Amino acid sequence: MSNFFISNELYKLSQILEFKGNDKRLVTDIKILAYTIQSLTFELDASNFDRIEKYLTDKPKIKNIIKELVLNGKSEYIDILSKDVPPSLLKLLKIPGIGMKTLYKLYKEFNIMDIYSLKSLVKEKKLRTIDIIGEKGEEIIGKNINYYFKLQREFSISYADSIFNYIKEILLGLNSKYVEKAGSVRRRKEVVSNLNVVCANNNAIKLKSKLKDFNIIRNFEENGDFVNFKINDSEIDINILICPEEYFNSALLYFTGPKSLNNFLYDKSKNLGIQILPTNYLKLDYNEKQIFNLFDLPYIPPEFREHWEKYINMDKNLLSYNIKGDLHIHSNYSDGISSIYEIVRESKDLGYKYIGISDHAEDLKFAKGLSEKRIYKERLEIRKIEKLFKDIKIFFGIEANIRNDGSIDVNESILKDLDFVIASIHNNFNEDLNTNMKRLINAIRNPFVTIIGHPTGRKISERDEMKIDWKKFYKEIENSKTILEINSASDRLDLYSNIIYENSNFDVLYSISSDCHFAPQLNFVSQYGINIAKRALLEDKKIINNYEINDLVKIMNKKRESRNFV
């Protein structure tokens, strides 16, 4: 069973358990593991299961479920639970305004099963009869039903990668010579609507025939050199270009895009007497770098191609990222799975020189937010562990919640003793623009707030970004010397590259963070975060975790020391 299917089964399990009112901590842990497995750089199997298993020694139930999925391709426990809860029902949780309590009421009182039965209830004005919804709630849900369909067409790059890895194995098993992702997935766009693949196979007819017969494939269509389909219950469109081996590199170049680069190459190709077109690729034994050279261009890595014109004129030394640490990490003191010891050990294996432990503060009860007493307990443990790992610095921080008025949920007496503070919004995302801006500005102007975490608040395929006046926001960030986070968590990817690029004129620093809740997620920085920086053409000097420890400390203390920016 592929990572994609294992992840899907675990996420489904978390939703079923939540629907049935099981332990919230168990539900959270399973969700974390689902996202982690989806994003692994290797396909999980019997030979490497220990790379995950070693972190689950205190969670035998979860470990056994994952082991079942890896070894047998299914879990008896999940299969039994699934019989009671229709999958179409759980999808309704993606509609803003419908939480688990509301969904349970809808199911019990109206036997609702899917989006279409929900639409009927809204039309008939029956939702308002449920006390926790009312007339206003019914109106909100009605408006958000269309949003549900929008979310069904948005997928994280992590999700697309996991499906690609599965599809690649299938295509290689059907005698394809080369298989590579293309389009926006290859350019590492954070949110995608489809998965484009280029496949080199000299017997396209045979390949198409065999693909069509796979039981996981549905909505199969042929269109010349292309095949299009979906797999199982996934809604992402998979588009595969099948071409002979000798056309692979030029086809890959063309279908990576973007359109502006393709148009440039097409215009230039006419002067050279060659063509790069969907139906007439370069039949040359050239790799991509050689093809760029043919057009008198330096090689442009895919993640830089969005803004390729600016890239080719830049000093490439300004885009050399050497991440030395990660400042947004959650341990099992709050809603993380791994212990601080496990996190430090994993960080050391990555070659990090420093990390920042930043568990949730008191407001976030659902995330085991830390009381004042537990904050000091965690600090003592960090100092003990630091003595065991003398070649890595552990900064002690916190992720504070930004309240509705812009204040944060940590007392000033505690803030003074912390190395850094990440302030993030965790609730009330659907406020109007003015309310959001007042809230954010108050938090930004707090002298103890070092970093604004996941600024848009979005969760890919679950929750849209908040309304923010980006010019005003960036001006406040610049004036206050606050740092902005590039959150690399696979379901957030926030800030995303277009916002950073469009506001590159502001003198602002960034922290690329994993928002790790399980030690293997520390890899999110290299898998996703750095690519966000590359797509935005963000210079390495603007990324604080590119700096050595002493310089980093100076940067983190700069705002607190000034205190005169308001």
Secondary structure, 3 states (H helix, E strand, C coil): CCHHHHHHHHHHHHHHHHHCCCCHHHHHHHHHHHHHHHCCCCCCCCCCCHHHHCCCCCCHHHHHHHHHHHHHCCCHHHHHHHCCCCHHHHHHHHCCCCCHHHHHHHHHHHCCCCHHHHHHHHHCCCHHHCCCCHHHHHHHHHHHHHHHHHHCCCEEHHHHHHHHHHHHHHHHHCCCCEEEEEHHHHCCCCEECEEEEEEECCCHHHHHHHHHCCCCEEEEEEECCEEEEEECCCCCEEEEEEECHHHHHHHHHHHHCCHHHHHHHHHHHHHHCCCCECCECCCCCCCHHHHHHHCCCCCCCHHHHHHHHHHCCCCHHHHCCCCCEEEEECCCCCCCCCCHHHHHHHHHHCCCCEEEEEEEECCCHHHCCECHHHHHHHHHHHHHHHHHCCCCEEEEEEEEEECCCCCECCCHHHHCCCCEEEEECCCCCCCCHHHHHHHHHHHHCCCCCCEECCCCCCECCCECCCCCCHHHHHHHHHHHCCEEEEECCCCCCECCHHHHHHCCCCCCCEEEECCECCHHHHHHHHHHHHHHHHHCCCCHHHEHHHCCHHHHHHHHHHHHHHCCCC
